[in-house]
Amino acid sequence: MEKRISKGKIGVTVIIPNIDYAERKMCELCGKMAAQTYPDLHKSVGNEMMCEILGMQNTGDDSIILESFIKEYGDLFFSAEDKHKKLKEKFLNRVRTLIEIERKNGRGHDNV
């Protein structure tokens, strides 16, 4: 059996993150990702359809619509895999439902 020789004490350093800082940073990153993704999505569906997806009245104010999008779907960007799937399905199901309603009413959107 090998004999272990200790030549001194071992020092261990632990860094404990500041929870408030970590939460703020995650919210900031989430907001940035949503703000980068939202314009492409918005360009594809437009204000009216985006407001319908979010279940809100069309105010015409992009910042209010973006804020509502982040509030509803912001966790889509930083979440566990199962929550990510649920939010993605929620969004896609809402879009599919609205498209189907529009088709039944004969008012299909050109940009969808």
C-alpha positions as protocol buffer text, in pm:
chain_id: "A"
residue {
  index: 1
  type: MET
  ca { x: 0 y: 0 z: 0 }
}
residue {
  index: 2
  type: GLU
  ca { x: 127 y: 344 z: -91 }
}
residue {
  index: 3
  type: LYS
  ca { x: 200 y: 579 z: 195 }
}
residue {
  index: 4
  type: ARG
  ca { x: 78 y: 936 z: 156 }
}
residue {
  index: 5
  type: ILE
  ca { x: 298 y: 1211 z: 290 }
}
residue {
  index: 6
  type: SER
  ca { x: 143 y: 1547 z: 372 }
}
residue {
  index: 7
  type: LYS
  ca { x: 377 y: 1841 z: 324 }
}
residue {
  index: 8
  type: GLY
  ca { x: 146 y: 2111 z: 454 }
}
residue {
  index: 9
  type: LYS
  ca { x: -207 y: 2230 z: 475 }
}
residue {
  index: 10
  type: ILE
  ca { x: -425 y: 2249 z: 168 }
}
residue {
  index: 11
  type: GLY
  ca { x: -612 y: 2574 z: 117 }
}
residue {
  index: 12
  type: VAL
  ca { x: -958 y: 2575 z: -35 }
}
residue {
  index: 13
  type: THR
  ca { x: -1120 y: 2887 z: -173 }
}
residue {
  index: 14
  type: VAL
  ca { x: -1490 y: 2905 z: -244 }
}
residue {
  index: 15
  type: ILE
  ca { x: -1655 y: 3184 z: -435 }
}
residue {
  index: 16
  type: ILE
  ca { x: -2020 y: 3232 z: -349 }
}
residue {
  index: 17
  type: PRO
  ca { x: -2207 y: 3437 z: -608 }
}
residue {
  index: 18
  type: ASN
  ca { x: -2420 y: 3730 z: -505 }
}
residue {
  index: 19
  type: ILE
  ca { x: -2777 y: 3608 z: -565 }
}
residue {
  index: 20
  type: ASP
  ca { x: -2917 y: 3955 z: -638 }
}
residue {
  index: 21
  type: TYR
  ca { x: -2643 y: 4019 z: -893 }
}
residue {
  index: 22
  type: ALA
  ca { x: -2695 y: 3678 z: -1057 }
}
residue {
  index: 23
  type: GLU
  ca { x: -3072 y: 3736 z: -1084 }
}
residue {
  index: 24
  type: ARG
  ca { x: -3025 y: 4085 z: -1230 }
}
residue {
  index: 25
  type: LYS
  ca { x: -2768 y: 3954 z: -1479 }
}
residue {
  index: 26
  type: MET
  ca { x: -2998 y: 3668 z: -1590 }
}
residue {
  index: 27
  type: CYS
  ca { x: -3289 y: 3910 z: -1633 }
}
residue {
  index: 28
  type: GLU
  ca { x: -3065 y: 4141 z: -1833 }
}
residue {
  index: 29
  type: LEU
  ca { x: -2946 y: 3857 z: -2059 }
}
residue {
  index: 30
  type: CYS
  ca { x: -3302 y: 3732 z: -2102 }
}
residue {
  index: 31
  type: GLY
  ca { x: -3418 y: 4080 z: -2197 }
}
residue {
  index: 32
  type: LYS
  ca { x: -3135 y: 4116 z: -2449 }
}
residue {
  index: 33
  type: MET
  ca { x: -3213 y: 3781 z: -2612 }
}
residue {
  index: 34
  type: ALA
  ca { x: -3584 y: 3861 z: -2629 }
}
residue {
  index: 35
  type: ALA
  ca { x: -3510 y: 4206 z: -2768 }
}
residue {
  index: 36
  type: GLN
  ca { x: -3291 y: 4049 z: -3038 }
}
residue {
  index: 37
  type: THR
  ca { x: -3545 y: 3781 z: -3129 }
}
residue {
  index: 38
  type: TYR
  ca { x: -3859 y: 3994 z: -3106 }
}
residue {
  index: 39
  type: PRO
  ca { x: -3792 y: 4225 z: -3407 }
}
residue {
  index: 40
  type: ASP
  ca { x: -3763 y: 3928 z: -3646 }
}
residue {
  index: 41
  type: LEU
  ca { x: -4077 y: 3773 z: -3504 }
}
residue {
  index: 42
  type: HIS
  ca { x: -4259 y: 4106 z: -3509 }
}
residue {
  index: 43
  type: LYS
  ca { x: -4155 y: 4169 z: -3869 }
}
residue {
  index: 44
  type: SER
  ca { x: -4303 y: 3832 z: -3964 }
}
residue {
  index: 45
  type: VAL
  ca { x: -4642 y: 3870 z: -3796 }
}
residue {
  index: 46
  type: GLY
  ca { x: -4697 y: 4244 z: -3746 }
}
residue {
  index: 47
  type: ASN
  ca { x: -4849 y: 4442 z: -3458 }
}
residue {
  index: 48
  type: GLU
  ca { x: -5206 y: 4323 z: -3493 }
}
residue {
  index: 49
  type: MET
  ca { x: -5124 y: 3952 z: -3494 }
}
residue {
  index: 50
  type: MET
  ca { x: -4862 y: 3990 z: -3219 }
}
residue {
  index: 51
  type: CYS
  ca { x: -5121 y: 4161 z: -2997 }
}
residue {
  index: 52
  type: GLU
  ca { x: -5365 y: 3879 z: -3069 }
}
residue {
  index: 53
  type: ILE
  ca { x: -5097 y: 3621 z: -2979 }
}
residue {
  index: 54
  type: LEU
  ca { x: -5033 y: 3804 z: -2653 }
}
residue {
  index: 55
  type: GLY
  ca { x: -5405 y: 3844 z: -2586 }
}
residue {
  index: 56
  type: MET
  ca { x: -5386 y: 4221 z: -2559 }
}
residue {
  index: 57
  type: GLN
  ca { x: -5541 y: 4523 z: -2725 }
}
residue {
  index: 58
  type: ASN
  ca { x: -5337 y: 4670 z: -3010 }
}
residue {
  index: 59
  type: THR
  ca { x: -5198 y: 4994 z: -2871 }
}
residue {
  index: 60
  type: GLY
  ca { x: -4965 y: 5055 z: -3164 }
}
residue {
  index: 61
  type: ASP
  ca { x: -4686 y: 5113 z: -2910 }
}
residue {
  index: 62
  type: ASP
  ca { x: -4404 y: 4870 z: -2987 }
}
residue {
  index: 63
  type: SER
  ca { x: -4244 y: 4910 z: -2643 }
}
residue {
  index: 64
  type: ILE
  ca { x: -4567 y: 4802 z: -2467 }
}
residue {
  index: 65
  type: ILE
  ca { x: -4601 y: 4503 z: -2700 }
}
residue {
  index: 66
  type: LEU
  ca { x: -4234 y: 4407 z: -2645 }
}
residue {
  index: 67
  type: GLU
  ca { x: -4276 y: 4439 z: -2268 }
}
residue {
  index: 68
  type: SER
  ca { x: -4583 y: 4215 z: -2282 }
}
residue {
  index: 69
  type: PHE
  ca { x: -4395 y: 3962 z: -2498 }
}
residue {
  index: 70
  type: ILE
  ca { x: -4105 y: 3949 z: -2252 }
}
residue {
  index: 71
  type: LYS
  ca { x: -4344 y: 3915 z: -1958 }
}
residue {
  index: 72
  type: GLU
  ca { x: -4531 y: 3628 z: -2125 }
}
residue {
  index: 73
  type: TYR
  ca { x: -4251 y: 3447 z: -2309 }
}
residue {
  index: 74
  type: GLY
  ca { x: -3925 y: 3583 z: -2163 }
}
residue {
  index: 75
  type: ASP
  ca { x: -3848 y: 3255 z: -1987 }
}
residue {
  index: 76
  type: LEU
  ca { x: -3837 y: 3093 z: -2329 }
}
residue {
  index: 77
  type: PHE
  ca { x: -3474 y: 3205 z: -2360 }
}
residue {
  index: 78
  type: PHE
  ca { x: -3334 y: 3094 z: -2021 }
}
residue {
  index: 79
  type: SER
  ca { x: -3528 y: 2804 z: -1881 }
}
residue {
  index: 80
  type: ALA
  ca { x: -3505 y: 2435 z: -1817 }
}
residue {
  index: 81
  type: GLU
  ca { x: -3570 y: 2218 z: -2120 }
}
residue {
  index: 82
  type: ASP
  ca { x: -3921 y: 2113 z: -2014 }
}
residue {
  index: 83
  type: LYS
  ca { x: -4030 y: 2471 z: -1937 }
}
residue {
  index: 84
  type: HIS
  ca { x: -3878 y: 2584 z: -2267 }
}
residue {
  index: 85
  type: LYS
  ca { x: -4081 y: 2321 z: -2453 }
}
residue {
  index: 86
  type: LYS
  ca { x: -4401 y: 2421 z: -2271 }
}
residue {
  index: 87
  type: LEU
  ca { x: -4358 y: 2791 z: -2351 }
}
residue {
  index: 88
  type: LYS
  ca { x: -4267 y: 2718 z: -2712 }
}
residue {
  index: 89
  type: GLU
  ca { x: -4573 y: 2495 z: -2751 }
}
residue {
  index: 90
  type: LYS
  ca { x: -4793 y: 2756 z: -2582 }
}
residue {
  index: 91
  type: PHE
  ca { x: -4672 y: 3019 z: -2829 }
}
residue {
  index: 92
  type: LEU
  ca { x: -4703 y: 2794 z: -3134 }
}
residue {
  index: 93
  type: ASN
  ca { x: -5048 y: 2670 z: -3030 }
}
residue {
  index: 94
  type: ARG
  ca { x: -5166 y: 3028 z: -2987 }
}
residue {
  index: 95
  type: VAL
  ca { x: -5036 y: 3117 z: -3334 }
}
residue {
  index: 96
  type: ARG
  ca { x: -5197 y: 2808 z: -3490 }
}
residue {
  index: 97
  type: THR
  ca { x: -5529 y: 2881 z: -3320 }
}
residue {
  index: 98
  type: LEU
  ca { x: -5529 y: 3241 z: -3440 }
}
residue {
  index: 99
  type: ILE
  ca { x: -5436 y: 3141 z: -3795 }
}
residue {
  index: 100
  type: GLU
  ca { x: -5718 y: 2886 z: -3799 }
}
residue {
  index: 101
  type: ILE
  ca { x: -5966 y: 3146 z: -3671 }
}
residue {
  index: 102
  type: GLU
  ca { x: -5850 y: 3393 z: -3935 }
}
residue {
  index: 103
  type: ARG
  ca { x: -5889 y: 3132 z: -4209 }
}
residue {
  index: 104
  type: LYS
  ca { x: -6241 y: 3042 z: -4093 }
}
residue {
  index: 105
  type: ASN
  ca { x: -6334 y: 3410 z: -4092 }
}
residue {
  index: 106
  type: GLY
  ca { x: -6179 y: 3455 z: -4437 }
}
residue {
  index: 107
  type: ARG
  ca { x: -5941 y: 3721 z: -4314 }
}
residue {
  index: 108
  type: GLY
  ca { x: -5603 y: 3552 z: -4357 }
}
residue {
  index: 109
  type: HIS
  ca { x: -5296 y: 3765 z: -4291 }
}
residue {
  index: 110
  type: ASP
  ca { x: -5069 y: 3808 z: -4590 }
}
residue {
  index: 111
  type: ASN
  ca { x: -4754 y: 3804 z: -4378 }
}
residue {
  index: 112
  type: VAL
  ca { x: -4828 y: 3485 z: -4180 }
}
